[in-house]
Amino acid sequence: MKVEFYRHSLDQNDIANVVDVLNSVFLTTGPVTARFEQKFSAYSGLPNVVALNSCTSAMQLALMGLGVGPGDEVITTAMTFIASATSVMHAGATPVLVDVDPATGCIDPAAVEAAITPRTKAILPVHLYGVMCDMRALRTVADRHGLFIVEDCAHCIEGERDGVRPGQLSDAACYSFYATKNLACGEGGAVATRSEELARQVKLLSLHGMSKNAAGRYHGAYQHWDMLTLGWKCNLDDIHSALIVSQLDRLDALWTRRHEIFTRYERAFEGTAAARPAVIGKSAHHLYTIWTAPERRDEVLHALQERGVGVAVNFRAIHLLTYFKDTFRFKPGDFPYAEAIGNKTISLPFYPKMQDCEVDYVAEQVLATI
Ligand SMILES: Cc1ncc(COP(=O)(O)O)c(C=O)c1O
């Protein structure tokens, strides 16, 4: 049997929406993107949504829109995808990494507080694999020190913890609609925020700093546009929006199927050598990972591949990657919990299209190789 690591959940309706866009006047940011933004606002409960071309851009522009830039520090985690830290650098600020809760892999609020300096401007927590960070604790730390919070929600649209959903206790929630995400259109992202002013800034920065986008220029009598600030080019076009505008209606049903698969894996691994990270609250169920003995991780990884099981590693701790190590002089042992997870983690196939027999096959192969 061959079980792909990931298969998307697009249906014929999503594809028909793209064809409609291709047959319409607007290919770039227009009415379909506006409809997606409205629907995503309703789903997230956050009044202002700006659709963008990636979560990386979303985090960069949210930070810039809040005035974070050169000379400032932003605290984030060593157990994440590189974009959580590179987006800080693209905003002109310095990422300061801290260690994680060894049970969940999410940023440790006490480590955050210990890393605060007079230059700290913001905290950038990452809801790893779909489990939310302790946002109440992070909010308390942020309030005590007057810091912004920008959430990396690339893994977490549907999650909730302690009655808190993404964006409710922060300045901005940044989402990814990358090819393998819970809501996927190839490349895409969004900033969702309670602040109308921040959304306005992000929109401006996402389109060259221009006062009007193409759709705004097109309707009615021609109006001149102005350039108000130095911006970037990160808007989401209607072709991509067409794939997620209808997919969003199925988001909860897709979550329910992933929850069934999660439960099936958990039953198979209970009481075995396949350890797993803790789940606290409602996970968005983005990735399903197991922990092996660190010295056997790569052997298990390759053995699973040989048995037809698609695998990935999310993530090796980022401070030990060459660029960060060289730039910030990090060394092994700096963030021991993040390193330990990075050395033992394996991500298994985990998507709604998986059949029960495929889940069982993957679990059997894990138990045979671990
Ligand atoms: C935790 C995390 N943050 C940010 C990103 C970046 O998302 P995007 O590819 O939409 O920029 C990813 C993508 O994989 C991610 O896993």
The ligand as a Gaussian input file, in Angstrom:
#p B3LYP/6-31G(d) Opt

LIG

0 1
 C        4.231000      27.275000      11.699000
 C        4.256000      27.911000      10.341000
 N        4.331000      29.232000      10.249000
 C        4.348000      29.870000       9.055000
 C        4.308000      29.149000       7.888000
 C        4.394000      29.898000       6.594000
 O        3.207000      29.853000       5.864000
 P        3.195000      30.359000       4.349000
 O        3.793000      29.290000       3.510000
 O        1.733000      30.588000       4.052000
 O        3.953000      31.635000       4.311000
 C        4.215000      27.769000       7.918000
 C        4.163000      27.014000       6.656000
 O        4.367000      25.871000       6.540000
 C        4.193000      27.121000       9.187000
 O        4.150000      25.785000       9.271000

